[in-house]
Amino acid sequence: MDQTDGPAQGTILGVGTYPIQYTAEDDAGNTATCNFTIEVIDTEDPVIVCPGNVVIDETDEGVCSWTSPVGSLTPLLAGSNCQLPSLGKF
């Protein structure tokens, strides 16, 4: 019996559907195949931790704006049981 389609045993499979096929052959040359799929589903939500609310009440007189320091408005933590392609795009 040989695996004739699908990822090799021991391969790490990401989220998706994978067709698998095995073929068996006897000494008389008769063959039989079986087919099935493996579906990997990610059901765990990602985790994100945001900074607290920001209240700016000490702007200079006549100035009605505030420039945030670099990185001060970025989430503190983002994680998933699956690798995140980039922050904000799951």
N, C-alpha and C positions, 0 to 999 in steps of 0.2 A: 504494500500500500504506500502510495506516494502522495504528497501534497502537490497538486498541479495548478493551483491558483491561490492568490491571496498573499498577504504578508508572511514572511518566514516566522516560525516559532521563535519566541524570545524578542521579537520586534516590539518596541514601545509604540503603542497606537494612540494617536491623538483623537480628539472628538471627530466622529464621522462613522460611516458605514463601510465595512470591508467584506467583500465576497470571498468565501473560502471554498475550495474544491479539493476532494481527495479522490484518487482513482486506485482501484484494486485490480490486479490481473492474476489469474490463476495459471497453472502450468499449461493449460490447453489454449491459452491466449484469450479467454473470455474476460471481459472487463465490466466493471460496475463503477459508477461514480456516485458520490454524495456531495450535495451543495448546501451550504448554510451561510448565514451572515453573522458578523459580529458588529454590534452597534455600540459605540462608546458615546455616552451622553453625560454632559456636565450639568448636574442639577443643583450645584452649590453656588449661591450668589456670591459675587465678589464683595470685599469689605473695603470701605473707604472711611477715613477719619478726617473730618474737616476742622479747620481752626475755628475758634469761637467768633461770635459776631464782633465786628469792629465798629466802634462809635468814635468819631473824631469831632471833638467839640472845642478844640484849641487851635483853630486856623488863625493866621495873621489877619489883622483888621483890614477889611476891604478885599480879602481873598476868600473865595467861595469854593476852593478845590483842595484836594489832597493828593499827593503822589505816594503810592504805596511803595515801601522798600521792596527790592527784588526778593521774590520767594515768599513774601508775607501772606499772599493770598492763595498759595498752592496747598492742596490737601496734604495733611501731615503723613498719611499712610494710605496706600492702596495695595490690596493683595487679593489673590485668588488661588484656588487649588489648581487652576490651570494658569499657564504663563500669560501675563497681560501683554498684548502687542504694544500698547503705549497707554499712558495715563489718560483716562477719559474715553478710550475706545475699547470697549469690551466686546 
